[in-house]
Amino acid sequence: MKEMSFDSRLLTRLRHAREVVEALDVEHPVARGSLELCASLLEQAAQRFEETLKALREDGGVTDRGMEELDQAEAGAEEGYWQLFEMMQMRFYALKAAGSPRRAAFEETMNRAFCGVCPGDFVERSLEVALAQLERAVEVCQREFVHDARVDVARQAACALRSWVSVESEGYAGSDAGMAALIAARDLARREYVSARLLVEAVRHLCDGPEPGETSLEALQTLYRCESAACEVGDLLPGAAPTMVLARGPAGATESMATGGV
């Protein structure tokens, strides 16, 4: 397996996050307890994920090629979602600048396409949930952008991801059991990392501490956007995040959401 595969980067991210959390110093007793819980969660997550990867390698349950193909499917789905999101954003702002009467209707179209899930949040979903989100976005966007090649690329990415979702749901009884176990392990590690990020954010708000960037853990989207195979965790910084202007809450109110994750 390549040293900087998705799994290697995710494992490194879990370990690095634990170090970050353990270095935080707060006086509030509840905040201290929350950080201890967070560090324990990250430590257990890293250990479990590493043991799973080791077991899968040793028993031949996964191959380098299979892992690489899964990486490509996940990265392709994320890139496709980003492309659709940016297309809709550009169309929205063009309609807004022109004072078009279509703007209100287009807002509803964007809500149907993305349901408040910005690209930074998309990569934190399980494969099955991400697939459903991507397919919904493709379905809406293909009506808005009939002859746009980017929609076709996103559709192909959804098809590639669907094949792996099928492996996850059916593979335990067949020859793809190892890849199904890997997918499940990735999904669990993602959930545990996101939970740790939320705990750190809660502590920051409780203590009225520094700005978010000074104590927050990085968003998972940076795992997919590493330009160099030799980059370190500290270099995995998200790019400039556009603003999602059309995320409606349960009450239907329009909010503004950053695309940089939770």
HUMO-V356041 format. One record per pair of residues at least 12 apart in sequence whose ideal C-beta (glycine too) atoms are under 8 Angstrom apart, sorted by the first residue. I is the first residue (numbers start at 1). J is the second residue. Records with the same first field share a line. If there is no record, write none. Layout:
# HUMO-V356041
I=J ; J
This chain:
# HUMO-V356041
1=57 ; 64 ; 67
2=64 ; 68 ; 229
3=229
4=226 ; 229 ; 230 ; 231
5=67 ; 68 ; 71
6=67 ; 70 ; 71 ; 74 ; 75 ; 186 ; 223 ; 224
7=49 ; 53 ; 67 ; 182 ; 186
9=223 ; 226 ; 233 ; 236
10=49 ; 186 ; 189 ; 190 ; 193 ; 223
11=46 ; 49 ; 50 ; 53 ; 189
12=233
13=193 ; 218 ; 220 ; 223 ; 233 ; 236
14=42 ; 45 ; 46 ; 49 ; 189 ; 192 ; 193
15=42 ; 46
16=233
17=42 ; 193 ; 196 ; 217
18=39 ; 42 ; 43 ; 46
20=215 ; 217
21=35 ; 38 ; 39 ; 42 ; 196 ; 200 ; 217
22=35 ; 39
24=200 ; 203 ; 215
26=203 ; 207 ; 209
27=207
28=203 ; 206 ; 207
30=206
31=203 ; 206 ; 207
34=199 ; 202 ; 203 ; 206
35=199 ; 200 ; 203
37=199
38=196 ; 199 ; 200 ; 203
41=192 ; 195 ; 196 ; 199
42=192 ; 193 ; 196
44=192
45=188 ; 189 ; 192 ; 193 ; 196
48=185 ; 188 ; 189
49=185 ; 188 ; 189
52=181 ; 182 ; 185
53=182 ; 185
56=178 ; 181 ; 182
59=178
60=178
61=177 ; 178 ; 179 ; 181 ; 182
62=178 ; 179 ; 182
66=178 ; 179
67=182
70=164 ; 179 ; 182 ; 183
72=160
73=157 ; 160 ; 161 ; 163 ; 164
74=123 ; 127 ; 161 ; 224
75=224
76=156 ; 157 ; 160 ; 161
77=130 ; 131 ; 134 ; 157 ; 158 ; 160 ; 161
78=119 ; 122 ; 123 ; 221 ; 224
79=157 ; 224
80=134 ; 138 ; 150 ; 153 ; 154 ; 155 ; 156 ; 157 ; 158
81=119 ; 122 ; 130 ; 133 ; 134 ; 137 ; 154
82=119
83=150 ; 153 ; 154
84=113 ; 137 ; 138 ; 141 ; 150 ; 151 ; 154
85=114 ; 118 ; 119 ; 137 ; 242 ; 244 ; 259
86=242
87=141 ; 145 ; 148 ; 150 ; 151
88=109 ; 110 ; 113 ; 114 ; 141 ; 144
89=242 ; 244 ; 245
91=106 ; 144
92=106 ; 107 ; 110 ; 245 ; 246
107=245 ; 246 ; 254
109=140 ; 144
110=246
111=246 ; 247 ; 248
112=136 ; 140
113=136 ; 137 ; 140 ; 141
114=133 ; 137 ; 244 ; 246 ; 247
115=133 ; 136
116=244 ; 247 ; 248 ; 249 ; 257
117=133
118=244 ; 247 ; 257 ; 258 ; 259
119=221 ; 259
120=219 ; 221 ; 238 ; 241 ; 258 ; 259 ; 260 ; 261 ; 262
121=261 ; 262
122=134 ; 221
123=219 ; 220 ; 221 ; 223 ; 224 ; 261
124=190 ; 194 ; 219 ; 220 ; 261 ; 262
126=187 ; 190 ; 191
127=161 ; 164 ; 165 ; 168 ; 183 ; 187
128=165 ; 168 ; 169
130=161
131=158 ; 161 ; 162 ; 165
134=154 ; 157 ; 158 ; 161
135=158
137=154
138=151 ; 154 ; 155 ; 158
141=154
142=155
164=179 ; 183
167=179 ; 180 ; 183
168=180 ; 183 ; 184
190=220
193=217 ; 220
194=220 ; 262
196=217
197=216 ; 217 ; 219 ; 261 ; 262
198=262
200=215 ; 216 ; 217
201=216 ; 262
203=215
204=216
218=233 ; 236 ; 237 ; 238
219=238 ; 260 ; 261 ; 262
220=261
221=238 ; 260 ; 261
222=236 ; 237 ; 238
223=236
225=238 ; 239
238=260 ; 261
241=258 ; 259 ; 260
242=259
243=256 ; 257 ; 258 ; 259
244=256 ; 257 ; 258 ; 259
